[in-house]
């Protein structure tokens, strides 16, 4: 799809450079997404449309704290593993 992705069990749990350079995406549940967006609103935002309503979440890397991204990646990995 033109950008790096990270998989477990053949399922994508995170990507880089989506929708463009400087962003990532993590595959969360809607409830997890709500928590990350509420606690780090400058970093985490729902992906527009249906994917976002299902929990796909943009990560703005410029504003991201390492601990928050690490937790989001672990959470997304567990969701798919």
mmCIF file of the N, C-alpha and C atoms, coordinates in Angstrom:
data_MODEL
# 
_entry.id   MODEL 
# 
loop_
_atom_site.group_PDB 
_atom_site.id 
_atom_site.type_symbol 
_atom_site.label_atom_id 
_atom_site.label_alt_id 
_atom_site.label_comp_id 
_atom_site.label_asym_id 
_atom_site.label_entity_id 
_atom_site.label_seq_id 
_atom_site.pdbx_PDB_ins_code 
_atom_site.Cartn_x 
_atom_site.Cartn_y 
_atom_site.Cartn_z 
_atom_site.occupancy 
_atom_site.B_iso_or_equiv 
_atom_site.pdbx_formal_charge 
_atom_site.auth_seq_id 
_atom_site.auth_comp_id 
_atom_site.auth_asym_id 
_atom_site.auth_atom_id 
_atom_site.pdbx_PDB_model_num 
ATOM 1   N N  . UNK A 1 1  ? 0.821   -1.199  0.000  1.00 0.00 ? 1  UNK A N  1 
ATOM 2   C CA . UNK A 1 1  ? 0.000   0.000   0.000  1.00 0.00 ? 1  UNK A CA 1 
ATOM 3   C C  . UNK A 1 1  ? 0.866   1.265   0.000  1.00 0.00 ? 1  UNK A C  1 
ATOM 4   N N  . UNK A 1 2  ? 2.163   1.132   -0.186 1.00 0.00 ? 2  UNK A N  1 
ATOM 5   C CA . UNK A 1 2  ? 3.023   2.287   -0.321 1.00 0.00 ? 2  UNK A CA 1 
ATOM 6   C C  . UNK A 1 2  ? 3.565   2.870   0.968  1.00 0.00 ? 2  UNK A C  1 
ATOM 7   N N  . UNK A 1 3  ? 3.333   2.215   2.092  1.00 0.00 ? 3  UNK A N  1 
ATOM 8   C CA . UNK A 1 3  ? 3.898   2.688   3.351  1.00 0.00 ? 3  UNK A CA 1 
ATOM 9   C C  . UNK A 1 3  ? 4.223   1.470   4.230  1.00 0.00 ? 3  UNK A C  1 
ATOM 10  N N  . UNK A 1 4  ? 5.202   1.608   5.143  1.00 0.00 ? 4  UNK A N  1 
ATOM 11  C CA . UNK A 1 4  ? 5.549   0.484   6.010  1.00 0.00 ? 4  UNK A CA 1 
ATOM 12  C C  . UNK A 1 4  ? 4.384   0.116   6.932  1.00 0.00 ? 4  UNK A C  1 
ATOM 13  N N  . UNK A 1 5  ? 4.219   -1.186  7.145  1.00 0.00 ? 5  UNK A N  1 
ATOM 14  C CA . UNK A 1 5  ? 3.234   -1.615  8.125  1.00 0.00 ? 5  UNK A CA 1 
ATOM 15  C C  . UNK A 1 5  ? 3.842   -2.670  9.030  1.00 0.00 ? 5  UNK A C  1 
ATOM 16  N N  . UNK A 1 6  ? 3.213   -2.854  10.166 1.00 0.00 ? 6  UNK A N  1 
ATOM 17  C CA . UNK A 1 6  ? 3.673   -3.789  11.181 1.00 0.00 ? 6  UNK A CA 1 
ATOM 18  C C  . UNK A 1 6  ? 2.553   -4.783  11.416 1.00 0.00 ? 6  UNK A C  1 
ATOM 19  N N  . UNK A 1 7  ? 2.918   -6.074  11.382 1.00 0.00 ? 7  UNK A N  1 
ATOM 20  C CA . UNK A 1 7  ? 1.915   -7.131  11.439 1.00 0.00 ? 7  UNK A CA 1 
ATOM 21  C C  . UNK A 1 7  ? 2.245   -8.157  12.531 1.00 0.00 ? 7  UNK A C  1 
ATOM 22  N N  . UNK A 1 8  ? 1.188   -8.774  12.998 1.00 0.00 ? 8  UNK A N  1 
ATOM 23  C CA . UNK A 1 8  ? 1.302   -9.933  13.870 1.00 0.00 ? 8  UNK A CA 1 
ATOM 24  C C  . UNK A 1 8  ? 0.222   -10.904 13.416 1.00 0.00 ? 8  UNK A C  1 
ATOM 25  N N  . UNK A 1 9  ? 0.601   -12.143 13.214 1.00 0.00 ? 9  UNK A N  1 
ATOM 26  C CA . UNK A 1 9  ? -0.350  -13.140 12.736 1.00 0.00 ? 9  UNK A CA 1 
ATOM 27  C C  . UNK A 1 9  ? -0.954  -12.772 11.391 1.00 0.00 ? 9  UNK A C  1 
ATOM 28  N N  . UNK A 1 10 ? -0.202  -12.030 10.567 1.00 0.00 ? 10 UNK A N  1 
ATOM 29  C CA . UNK A 1 10 ? -0.686  -11.624 9.259  1.00 0.00 ? 10 UNK A CA 1 
ATOM 30  C C  . UNK A 1 10 ? -1.631  -10.429 9.267  1.00 0.00 ? 10 UNK A C  1 
ATOM 31  N N  . UNK A 1 11 ? -1.867  -9.839  10.442 1.00 0.00 ? 11 UNK A N  1 
ATOM 32  C CA . UNK A 1 11 ? -2.793  -8.707  10.558 1.00 0.00 ? 11 UNK A CA 1 
ATOM 33  C C  . UNK A 1 11 ? -2.019  -7.432  10.895 1.00 0.00 ? 11 UNK A C  1 
ATOM 34  N N  . UNK A 1 12 ? -2.367  -6.341  10.232 1.00 0.00 ? 12 UNK A N  1 
ATOM 35  C CA . UNK A 1 12 ? -1.721  -5.053  10.475 1.00 0.00 ? 12 UNK A CA 1 
ATOM 36  C C  . UNK A 1 12 ? -2.196  -4.487  11.816 1.00 0.00 ? 12 UNK A C  1 
ATOM 37  N N  . UNK A 1 13 ? -1.230  -4.078  12.654 1.00 0.00 ? 13 UNK A N  1 
ATOM 38  C CA . UNK A 1 13 ? -1.585  -3.402  13.897 1.00 0.00 ? 13 UNK A CA 1 
ATOM 39  C C  . UNK A 1 13 ? -1.081  -1.964  13.938 1.00 0.00 ? 13 UNK A C  1 
ATOM 40  N N  . UNK A 1 14 ? -0.157  -1.590  13.030 1.00 0.00 ? 14 UNK A N  1 
ATOM 41  C CA . UNK A 1 14 ? 0.344   -0.218  12.971 1.00 0.00 ? 14 UNK A CA 1 
ATOM 42  C C  . UNK A 1 14 ? 0.961   0.038   11.603 1.00 0.00 ? 14 UNK A C  1 
ATOM 43  N N  . UNK A 1 15 ? 0.993   1.315   11.219 1.00 0.00 ? 15 UNK A N  1 
ATOM 44  C CA . UNK A 1 15 ? 1.653   1.716   9.982  1.00 0.00 ? 15 UNK A CA 1 
ATOM 45  C C  . UNK A 1 15 ? 2.448   2.993   10.236 1.00 0.00 ? 15 UNK A C  1 
ATOM 46  N N  . UNK A 1 16 ? 3.348   3.292   9.314  1.00 0.00 ? 16 UNK A N  1 
ATOM 47  C CA . UNK A 1 16 ? 4.072   4.565   9.304  1.00 0.00 ? 16 UNK A CA 1 
ATOM 48  C C  . UNK A 1 16 ? 3.761   5.289   8.003  1.00 0.00 ? 16 UNK A C  1 
ATOM 49  N N  . UNK A 1 17 ? 3.870   6.605   8.043  1.00 0.00 ? 17 UNK A N  1 
ATOM 50  C CA . UNK A 1 17 ? 3.658   7.453   6.865  1.00 0.00 ? 17 UNK A CA 1 
ATOM 51  C C  . UNK A 1 17 ? 2.264   7.304   6.285  1.00 0.00 ? 17 UNK A C  1 
ATOM 52  N N  . UNK A 1 18 ? 1.271   7.136   7.151  1.00 0.00 ? 18 UNK A N  1 
ATOM 53  C CA . UNK A 1 18 ? -0.114  7.118   6.728  1.00 0.00 ? 18 UNK A CA 1 
ATOM 54  C C  . UNK A 1 18 ? -0.881  8.134   7.552  1.00 0.00 ? 18 UNK A C  1 
ATOM 55  N N  . UNK A 1 19 ? -1.501  9.104   6.999  1.00 0.00 ? 19 UNK A N  1 
ATOM 56  C CA . UNK A 1 19 ? -1.768  9.298   5.580  1.00 0.00 ? 19 UNK A CA 1 
ATOM 57  C C  . UNK A 1 19 ? -0.610  9.956   4.825  1.00 0.00 ? 19 UNK A C  1 
ATOM 58  N N  . UNK A 1 20 ? 0.376   10.474  5.566  1.00 0.00 ? 20 UNK A N  1 
ATOM 59  C CA . UNK A 1 20 ? 1.556   11.072  4.927  1.00 0.00 ? 20 UNK A CA 1 
ATOM 60  C C  . UNK A 1 20 ? 2.717   11.018  5.911  1.00 0.00 ? 20 UNK A C  1 
ATOM 61  N N  . UNK A 1 21 ? 3.888   11.410  5.434  1.00 0.00 ? 21 UNK A N  1 
ATOM 62  C CA . UNK A 1 21 ? 5.080   11.434  6.278  1.00 0.00 ? 21 UNK A CA 1 
ATOM 63  C C  . UNK A 1 21 ? 4.793   12.237  7.545  1.00 0.00 ? 21 UNK A C  1 
ATOM 64  N N  . UNK A 1 22 ? 5.287   11.738  8.660  1.00 0.00 ? 22 UNK A N  1 
ATOM 65  C CA . UNK A 1 22 ? 5.073   12.417  9.939  1.00 0.00 ? 22 UNK A CA 1 
ATOM 66  C C  . UNK A 1 22 ? 3.923   11.863  10.741 1.00 0.00 ? 22 UNK A C  1 
ATOM 67  N N  . UNK A 1 23 ? 3.203   10.917  10.141 1.00 0.00 ? 23 UNK A N  1 
ATOM 68  C CA . UNK A 1 23 ? 2.077   10.286  10.815 1.00 0.00 ? 23 UNK A CA 1 
ATOM 69  C C  . UNK A 1 23 ? 2.281   8.778   10.891 1.00 0.00 ? 23 UNK A C  1 
ATOM 70  N N  . UNK A 1 24 ? 1.580   8.176   11.810 1.00 0.00 ? 24 UNK A N  1 
ATOM 71  C CA . UNK A 1 24 ? 1.450   6.732   11.888 1.00 0.00 ? 24 UNK A CA 1 
ATOM 72  C C  . UNK A 1 24 ? -0.008  6.414   12.136 1.00 0.00 ? 24 UNK A C  1 
ATOM 73  N N  . UNK A 1 25 ? -0.305  5.133   12.245 1.00 0.00 ? 25 UNK A N  1 
ATOM 74  C CA . UNK A 1 25 ? -1.657  4.668   12.548 1.00 0.00 ? 25 UNK A CA 1 
ATOM 75  C C  . UNK A 1 25 ? -1.521  3.464   13.450 1.00 0.00 ? 25 UNK A C  1 
ATOM 76  N N  . UNK A 1 26 ? -2.379  3.397   14.455 1.00 0.00 ? 26 UNK A N  1 
ATOM 77  C CA . UNK A 1 26 ? -2.460  2.214   15.313 1.00 0.00 ? 26 UNK A CA 1 
ATOM 78  C C  . UNK A 1 26 ? -3.895  1.699   15.280 1.00 0.00 ? 26 UNK A C  1 
ATOM 79  N N  . UNK A 1 27 ? -4.037  0.385   15.305 1.00 0.00 ? 27 UNK A N  1 
ATOM 80  C CA . UNK A 1 27 ? -5.354  -0.259  15.248 1.00 0.00 ? 27 UNK A CA 1 
ATOM 81  C C  . UNK A 1 27 ? -5.826  -0.546  16.673 1.00 0.00 ? 27 UNK A C  1 
ATOM 82  N N  . UNK A 1 28 ? -6.652  0.334   17.179 1.00 0.00 ? 28 UNK A N  1 
ATOM 83  C CA . UNK A 1 28 ? -7.185  0.211   18.528 1.00 0.00 ? 28 UNK A CA 1 
ATOM 84  C C  . UNK A 1 28 ? -8.659  -0.163  18.467 1.00 0.00 ? 28 UNK A C  1 
ATOM 85  N N  . UNK A 1 29 ? -9.245  -0.459  19.603 1.00 0.00 ? 29 UNK A N  1 
ATOM 86  C CA . UNK A 1 29 ? -10.696 -0.584  19.681 1.00 0.00 ? 29 UNK A CA 1 
ATOM 87  C C  . UNK A 1 29 ? -11.259 0.832   19.842 1.00 0.00 ? 29 UNK A C  1 
ATOM 88  N N  . UNK A 1 30 ? -12.537 1.039   19.583 1.00 0.00 ? 30 UNK A N  1 
ATOM 89  C CA . UNK A 1 30 ? -13.109 2.377   19.787 1.00 0.00 ? 30 UNK A CA 1 
ATOM 90  C C  . UNK A 1 30 ? -12.924 2.883   21.225 1.00 0.00 ? 30 UNK A C  1 
ATOM 91  N N  . UNK A 1 31 ? -13.037 2.008   22.193 1.00 0.00 ? 31 UNK A N  1 
ATOM 92  C CA . UNK A 1 31 ? -12.867 2.410   23.596 1.00 0.00 ? 31 UNK A CA 1 
ATOM 93  C C  . UNK A 1 31 ? -11.417 2.817   23.879 1.00 0.00 ? 31 UNK A C  1 
ATOM 94  N N  . UNK A 1 32 ? -10.470 2.052   23.357 1.00 0.00 ? 32 UNK A N  1 
ATOM 95  C CA . UNK A 1 32 ? -9.061  2.392   23.531 1.00 0.00 ? 32 UNK A CA 1 
ATOM 96  C C  . UNK A 1 32 ? -8.744  3.709   22.828 1.00 0.00 ? 32 UNK A C  1 
ATOM 97  N N  . UNK A 1 33 ? -9.284  3.870   21.631 1.00 0.00 ? 33 UNK A N  1 
ATOM 98  C CA . UNK A 1 33 ? -9.076  5.101   20.873 1.00 0.00 ? 33 UNK A CA 1 
ATOM 99  C C  . UNK A 1 33 ? -9.552  6.305   21.681 1.00 0.00 ? 33 UNK A C  1 
ATOM 100 N N  . UNK A 1 34 ? -10.738 6.199   22.253 1.00 0.00 ? 34 UNK A N  1 
ATOM 101 C CA . UNK A 1 34 ? -11.288 7.294   23.048 1.00 0.00 ? 34 UNK A CA 1 
ATOM 102 C C  . UNK A 1 34 ? -10.333 7.688   24.174 1.00 0.00 ? 34 UNK A C  1 
ATOM 103 N N  . UNK A 1 35 ? -9.755  6.713   24.847 1.00 0.00 ? 35 UNK A N  1 
ATOM 104 C CA . UNK A 1 35 ? -8.821  6.983   25.947 1.00 0.00 ? 35 UNK A CA 1 
ATOM 105 C C  . UNK A 1 35 ? -7.569  7.702   25.440 1.00 0.00 ? 35 UNK A C  1 
ATOM 106 N N  . UNK A 1 36 ? -6.962  7.203   24.365 1.00 0.00 ? 36 UNK A N  1 
ATOM 107 C CA . UNK A 1 36 ? -5.755  7.833   23.837 1.00 0.00 ? 36 UNK A CA 1 
ATOM 108 C C  . UNK A 1 36 ? -6.040  9.241   23.329 1.00 0.00 ? 36 UNK A C  1 
ATOM 109 N N  . UNK A 1 37 ? -7.150  9.433   22.635 1.00 0.00 ? 37 UNK A N  1 
ATOM 110 C CA . UNK A 1 37 ? -7.504  10.759  22.118 1.00 0.00 ? 37 UNK A CA 1 
ATOM 111 C C  . UNK A 1 37 ? -7.761  11.727  23.273 1.00 0.00 ? 37 UNK A C  1 
ATOM 112 N N  . UNK A 1 38 ? -8.408  11.264  24.306 1.00 0.00 ? 38 UNK A N  1 
ATOM 113 C CA . UNK A 1 38 ? -8.712  12.129  25.451 1.00 0.00 ? 38 UNK A CA 1 
ATOM 114 C C  . UNK A 1 38 ? -7.458  12.520  26.223 1.00 0.00 ? 38 UNK A C  1 
ATOM 115 N N  . UNK A 1 39 ? -6.513  11.567  26.396 1.00 0.00 ? 39 UNK A N  1 
ATOM 116 C CA . UNK A 1 39 ? -5.323  11.858  27.191 1.00 0.00 ? 39 UNK A CA 1 
ATOM 117 C C  . UNK A 1 39 ? -4.216  12.552  26.407 1.00 0.00 ? 39 UNK A C  1 
ATOM 118 N N  . UNK A 1 40 ? -4.157  12.370  25.091 1.00 0.00 ? 40 UNK A N  1 
ATOM 119 C CA . UNK A 1 40 ? -3.123  12.979  24.245 1.00 0.00 ? 40 UNK A CA 1 
ATOM 120 C C  . UNK A 1 40 ? -3.753  13.513  22.954 1.00 0.00 ? 40 UNK A C  1 
ATOM 121 N N  . UNK A 1 41 ? -4.640  14.519  23.062 1.00 0.00 ? 41 UNK A N  1 
ATOM 122 C CA . UNK A 1 41 ? -5.389  14.974  21.881 1.00 0.00 ? 41 UNK A CA 1 
ATOM 123 C C  . UNK A 1 41 ? -4.546  15.622  20.785 1.00 0.00 ? 41 UNK A C  1 
ATOM 124 N N  . UNK A 1 42 ? -3.364  16.110  21.104 1.00 0.00 ? 42 UNK A N  1 
ATOM 125 C CA . UNK A 1 42 ? -2.501  16.694  20.074 1.00 0.00 ? 42 UNK A CA 1 
ATOM 126 C C  . UNK A 1 42 ? -1.759  15.631  19.284 1.00 0.00 ? 42 UNK A C  1 
ATOM 127 N N  . UNK A 1 43 ? -1.770  14.402  19.786 1.00 0.00 ? 43 UNK A N  1 
ATOM 128 C CA . UNK A 1 43 ? -1.039  13.296  19.151 1.00 0.00 ? 43 UNK A CA 1 
ATOM 129 C C  . UNK A 1 43 ? -1.965  12.292  18.489 1.00 0.00 ? 43 UNK A C  1 
ATOM 130 N N  . UNK A 1 44 ? -3.032  11.899  19.151 1.00 0.00 ? 44 UNK A N  1 
ATOM 131 C CA . UNK A 1 44 ? -3.923  10.844  18.658 1.00 0.00 ? 44 UNK A CA 1 
ATOM 132 C C  . UNK A 1 44 ? -5.241  11.436  18.165 1.00 0.00 ? 44 UNK A C  1 
ATOM 133 N N  . UNK A 1 45 ? -5.640  11.057  16.939 1.00 0.00 ? 45 UNK A N  1 
ATOM 134 C CA . UNK A 1 45 ? -6.930  11.469  16.377 1.00 0.00 ? 45 UNK A CA 1 
ATOM 135 C C  . UNK A 1 45 ? -7.527  10.297  15.608 1.00 0.00 ? 45 UNK A C  1 
ATOM 136 N N  . UNK A 1 46 ? -8.839  10.139  15.626 1.00 0.00 ? 46 UNK A N  1 
ATOM 137 C CA . UNK A 1 46 ? -9.455  9.060   14.847 1.00 0.00 ? 46 UNK A CA 1 
ATOM 138 C C  . UNK A 1 46 ? -9.191  9.239   13.353 1.00 0.00 ? 46 UNK A C  1 
ATOM 139 N N  . UNK A 1 47 ? -8.960  8.135   12.660 1.00 0.00 ? 47 UNK A N  1 
ATOM 140 C CA . UNK A 1 47 ? -8.897  8.161   11.201 1.00 0.00 ? 47 UNK A CA 1 
ATOM 141 C C  . UNK A 1 47 ? -10.301 8.523   10.712 1.00 0.00 ? 47 UNK A C  1 
ATOM 142 N N  . UNK A 1 48 ? -10.431 9.401   9.718  1.00 0.00 ? 48 UNK A N  1 
ATOM 143 C CA . UNK A 1 48 ? -11.761 9.760   9.234  1.00 0.00 ? 48 UNK A CA 1 
ATOM 144 C C  . UNK A 1 48 ? -12.533 8.549   8.677  1.00 0.00 ? 48 UNK A C  1 
ATOM 145 N N  . UNK A 1 49 ? -13.849 8.589   8.806  1.00 0.00 ? 49 UNK A N  1 
ATOM 146 C CA . UNK A 1 49 ? -14.708 7.572   8.205  1.00 0.00 ? 49 UNK A CA 1 
ATOM 147 C C  . UNK A 1 49 ? -14.857 6.311   9.030  1.00 0.00 ? 49 UNK A C  1 
ATOM 148 N N  . UNK A 1 50 ? -15.210 5.261   8.337  1.00 0.00 ? 50 UNK A N  1 
ATOM 149 C CA . UNK A 1 50 ? -15.521 3.981   8.971  1.00 0.00 ? 50 UNK A CA 1 
ATOM 150 C C  . UNK A 1 50 ? -14.357 3.336   9.700  1.00 0.00 ? 50 UNK A C  1 
ATOM 151 N N  . UNK A 1 51 ? -13.157 3.437   9.141  1.00 0.00 ? 51 UNK A N  1 
ATOM 152 C CA . UNK A 1 51 ? -11.990 2.846   9.819  1.00 0.00 ? 51 UNK A CA 1 
ATOM 153 C C  . UNK A 1 51 ? -11.792 3.502   11.183 1.00 0.00 ? 51 UNK A C  1 
ATOM 154 N N  . UNK A 1 52 ? -11.963 4.811   11.241 1.00 0.00 ? 52 UNK A N  1 
ATOM 155 C CA . UNK A 1 52 ? -11.807 5.523   12.504 1.00 0.00 ? 52 UNK A CA 1 
ATOM 156 C C  . UNK A 1 52 ? -12.876 5.153   13.513 1.00 0.00 ? 52 UNK A C  1 
ATOM 157 N N  . UNK A 1 53 ? -14.101 4.964   13.035 1.00 0.00 ? 53 UNK A N  1 
ATOM 158 C CA . UNK A 1 53 ? -15.170 4.550   13.956 1.00 0.00 ? 53 UNK A CA 1 
ATOM 159 C C  . UNK A 1 53 ? -14.914 3.165   14.521 1.00 0.00 ? 53 UNK A C  1 
ATOM 160 N N  . UNK A 1 54 ? -14.127 2.363   13.828 1.00 0.00 ? 54 UNK A N  1 
ATOM 161 C CA . UNK A 1 54 ? -13.781 1.020   14.316 1.00 0.00 ? 54 UNK A CA 1 
ATOM 162 C C  . UNK A 1 54 ? -12.532 1.028   15.176 1.00 0.00 ? 54 UNK A C  1 
ATOM 163 N N  . UNK A 1 55 ? -11.873 2.206   15.326 1.00 0.00 ? 55 UNK A N  1 
ATOM 164 C CA . UNK A 1 55 ? -10.726 2.313   16.224 1.00 0.00 ? 55 UNK A CA 1 
ATOM 165 C C  . UNK A 1 55 ? -9.404  2.687   15.578 1.00 0.00 ? 55 UNK A C  1 
ATOM 166 N N  . UNK A 1 56 ? -9.329  2.718   14.250 1.00 0.00 ? 56 UNK A N  1 
ATOM 167 C CA . UNK A 1 56 ? -8.077  3.115   13.604 1.00 0.00 ? 56 UNK A CA 1 
ATOM 168 C C  . UNK A 1 56 ? -7.771  4.559   13.993 1.00 0.00 ? 56 UNK A C  1 
ATOM 169 N N  . UNK A 1 57 ? -6.544  4.778   14.457 1.00 0.00 ? 57 UNK A N  1 
ATOM 170 C CA . UNK A 1 57 ? -6.184  6.047   15.077 1.00 0.00 ? 57 UNK A CA 1 
ATOM 171 C C  . UNK A 1 57 ? -4.894  6.596   14.493 1.00 0.00 ? 57 UNK A C  1 
ATOM 172 N N  . UNK A 1 58 ? -4.935  7.849   14.019 1.00 0.00 ? 58 UNK A N  1 
ATOM 173 C CA . UNK A 1 58 ? -3.730  8.526   13.545 1.00 0.00 ? 58 UNK A CA 1 
ATOM 174 C C  . UNK A 1 58 ? -2.856  8.898   14.742 1.00 0.00 ? 58 UNK A C  1 
ATOM 175 N N  . UNK A 1 59 ? -1.545  8.892   14.503 1.00 0.00 ? 59 UNK A N  1 
ATOM 176 C CA . UNK A 1 59 ? -0.567  9.335   15.495 1.00 0.00 ? 59 UNK A CA 1 
ATOM 177 C C  . UNK A 1 59 ? 0.282   10.417  14.835 1.00 0.00 ? 59 UNK A C  1 
ATOM 178 N N  . UNK A 1 60 ? 0.229   11.633  15.349 1.00 0.00 ? 60 UNK A N  1 
ATOM 179 C CA . UNK A 1 60 ? 1.074   12.716  14.858 1.00 0.00 ? 60 UNK A CA 1 
ATOM 180 C C  . UNK A 1 60 ? 2.422   12.582  15.563 1.00 0.00 ? 60 UNK A C  1 
ATOM 181 N N  . UNK A 1 61 ? 3.423   12.138  14.841 1.00 0.00 ? 61 UNK A N  1 
ATOM 182 C CA . UNK A 1 61 ? 4.706   11.793  15.452 1.00 0.00 ? 61 UNK A CA 1 
ATOM 183 C C  . UNK A 1 61 ? 5.432   12.999  16.030 1.00 0.00 ? 61 UNK A C  1 
ATOM 184 N N  . UNK A 1 62 ? 5.247   14.166  15.453 1.00 0.00 ? 62 UNK A N  1 
ATOM 185 C CA . UNK A 1 62 ? 5.931   15.383  15.917 1.00 0.00 ? 62 UNK A CA 1 
ATOM 186 C C  . UNK A 1 62 ? 5.571   15.711  17.367 1.00 0.00 ? 62 UNK A C  1 
ATOM 187 N N  . UNK A 1 63 ? 4.354   15.433  17.776 1.00 0.00 ? 63 UNK A N  1 
ATOM 188 C CA . UNK A 1 63 ? 3.900   15.771  19.131 1.00 0.00 ? 63 UNK A CA 1 
ATOM 189 C C  . UNK A 1 63 ? 3.906   14.569  20.071 1.00 0.00 ? 63 UNK A C  1 
ATOM 190 N N  . UNK A 1 64 ? 4.260   13.424  19.556 1.00 0.00 ? 64 UNK A N  1 
ATOM 191 C CA . UNK A 1 64 ? 4.113   12.173  20.308 1.00 0.00 ? 64 UNK A CA 1 
ATOM 192 C C  . UNK A 1 64 ? 5.154   12.022  21.415 1.00 0.00 ? 64 UNK A C  1 
ATOM 193 N N  . UNK A 1 65 ? 4.683   11.564  22.553 1.00 0.00 ? 65 UNK A N  1 
ATOM 194 C CA . UNK A 1 65 ? 5.564   11.189  23.658 1.00 0.00 ? 65 UNK A CA 1 
ATOM 195 C C  . UNK A 1 65 ? 5.886   9.715   23.498 1.00 0.00 ? 65 UNK A C  1 
ATOM 196 N N  . UNK A 1 66 ? 7.144   9.379   23.706 1.00 0.00 ? 66 UNK A N  1 
ATOM 197 C CA . UNK A 1 66 ? 7.586   7.997   23.514 1.00 0.00 ? 66 UNK A CA 1 
ATOM 198 C C  . UNK A 1 66 ? 6.763   7.018   24.338 1.00 0.00 ? 66 UNK A C  1 
ATOM 199 N N  . UNK A 1 67 ? 6.474   7.352   25.567 1.00 0.00 ? 67 UNK A N  1 
ATOM 200 C CA . UNK A 1 67 ? 5.724   6.423   26.425 1.00 0.00 ? 67 UNK A CA 1 
ATOM 201 C C  . UNK A 1 67 ? 4.307   6.190   25.894 1.00 0.00 ? 67 UNK A C  1 
ATOM 202 N N  . UNK A 1 68 ? 3.664   7.248   25.396 1.00 0.00 ? 68 UNK A N  1 
ATOM 203 C CA . UNK A 1 68 ? 2.299   7.099   24.877 1.00 0.00 ? 68 UNK A CA 1 
ATOM 204 C C  . UNK A 1 68 ? 2.284   6.250   23.610 1.00 0.00 ? 68 UNK A C  1 
ATOM 205 N N  . UNK A 1 69 ? 3.252   6.477   22.721 1.00 0.00 ? 69 UNK A N  1 
ATOM 206 C CA . UNK A 1 69 ? 3.308   5.697   21.482 1.00 0.00 ? 69 UNK A CA 1 
ATOM 207 C C  . UNK A 1 69 ? 3.637   4.245   21.789 1.00 0.00 ? 69 UNK A C  1 
ATOM 208 N N  . UNK A 1 70 ? 4.543   4.020   22.700 1.00 0.00 ? 70 UNK A N  1 
ATOM 209 C CA . UNK A 1 70 ? 4.885   2.651   23.092 1.00 0.00 ? 70 UNK A CA 1 
ATOM 210 C C  . UNK A 1 70 ? 3.648   1.925   23.609 1.00 0.00 ? 70 UNK A C  1 
ATOM 211 N N  . UNK A 1 71 ? 2.872   2.589   24.470 1.00 0.00 ? 71 UNK A N  1 
ATOM 212 C CA . UNK A 1 71 ? 1.658   1.971   25.015 1.00 0.00 ? 71 UNK A CA 1 
ATOM 213 C C  . UNK A 1 71 ? 0.630   1.715   23.921 1.00 0.00 ? 71 UNK A C  1 
ATOM 214 N N  . UNK A 1 72 ? 0.466   2.652   22.996 1.00 0.00 ? 72 UNK A N  1 
ATOM 215 C CA . UNK A 1 72 ? -0.476  2.469   21.892 1.00 0.00 ? 72 UNK A CA 1 
ATOM 216 C C  . UNK A 1 72 ? -0.057  1.298   21.007 1.00 0.00 ? 72 UNK A C  1 
ATOM 217 N N  . UNK A 1 73 ? 1.243   1.191   20.730 1.00 0.00 ? 73 UNK A N  1 
ATOM 218 C CA . UNK A 1 73 ? 1.733   0.071   19.910 1.00 0.00 ? 73 UNK A CA 1 
ATOM 219 C C  . UNK A 1 73 ? 1.523   -1.269  20.612 1.00 0.00 ? 73 UNK A C  1 
ATOM 220 N N  . UNK A 1 74 ? 1.816   -1.326  21.904 1.00 0.00 ? 74 UNK A N  1 
ATOM 221 C CA . UNK A 1 74 ? 1.596   -2.580  22.647 1.00 0.00 ? 74 UNK A CA 1 
ATOM 222 C C  . UNK A 1 74 ? 0.126   -2.949  22.662 1.00 0.00 ? 74 UNK A C  1 
ATOM 223 N N  . UNK A 1 75 ? -0.718  -1.958  22.858 1.00 0.00 ? 75 UNK A N  1 
ATOM 224 C CA . UNK A 1 75 ? -2.167  -2.204  22.876 1.00 0.00 ? 75 UNK A CA 1 
ATOM 225 C C  . UNK A 1 75 ? -2.646  -2.710  21.529 1.00 0.00 ? 75 UNK A C  1 
ATOM 226 N N  . UNK A 1 76 ? -2.226  -2.050  20.456 1.00 0.00 ? 76 UNK A N  1 
ATOM 227 C CA . UNK A 1 76 ? -2.620  -2.465  19.104 1.00 0.00 ? 76 UNK A CA 1 
ATOM 228 C C  . UNK A 1 76 ? -2.103  -3.863  18.787 1.00 0.00 ? 76 UNK A C  1 
ATOM 229 N N  . UNK A 1 77 ? -0.871  -4.163  19.195 1.00 0.00 ? 77 UNK A N  1 
ATOM 230 C CA . UNK A 1 77 ? -0.292  -5.489  18.960 1.00 0.00 ? 77 UNK A CA 1 
ATOM 231 C C  . UNK A 1 77 ? -1.150  -6.551  19.666 1.00 0.00 ? 77 UNK A C  1 
ATOM 232 N N  . UNK A 1 78 ? -1.486  -6.288  20.928 1.00 0.00 ? 78 UNK A N  1 
ATOM 233 C CA . UNK A 1 78 ? -2.310  -7.262  21.686 1.00 0.00 ? 78 UNK A CA 1 
ATOM 234 C C  . UNK A 1 78 ? -3.679  -7.462  21.017 1.00 0.00 ? 78 UNK A C  1 
ATOM 235 N N  . UNK A 1 79 ? -4.238  -6.394  20.478 1.00 0.00 ? 79 UNK A N  1 
ATOM 236 C CA . UNK A 1 79 ? -5.536  -6.497  19.816 1.00 0.00 ? 79 UNK A CA 1 
ATOM 237 C C  . UNK A 1 79 ? -5.495  -7.478  18.644 1.00 0.00 ? 79 UNK A C  1 
ATOM 238 N N  . UNK A 1 80 ? -4.384  -7.529  17.949 1.00 0.00 ? 80 UNK A N  1 
ATOM 239 C CA . UNK A 1 80 ? -4.265  -8.369  16.757 1.00 0.00 ? 80 UNK A CA 1 
ATOM 240 C C  . UNK A 1 80 ? -3.653  -9.732  17.035 1.00 0.00 ? 80 UNK A C  1 
ATOM 241 N N  . UNK A 1 81 ? -2.880  -9.847  18.099 1.00 0.00 ? 81 UNK A N  1 
ATOM 242 C CA . UNK A 1 81 ? -2.163  -11.108 18.385 1.00 0.00 ? 81 UNK A CA 1 
ATOM 243 C C  . UNK A 1 81 ? -3.111  -12.215 18.822 1.00 0.00 ? 81 UNK A C  1 
# 
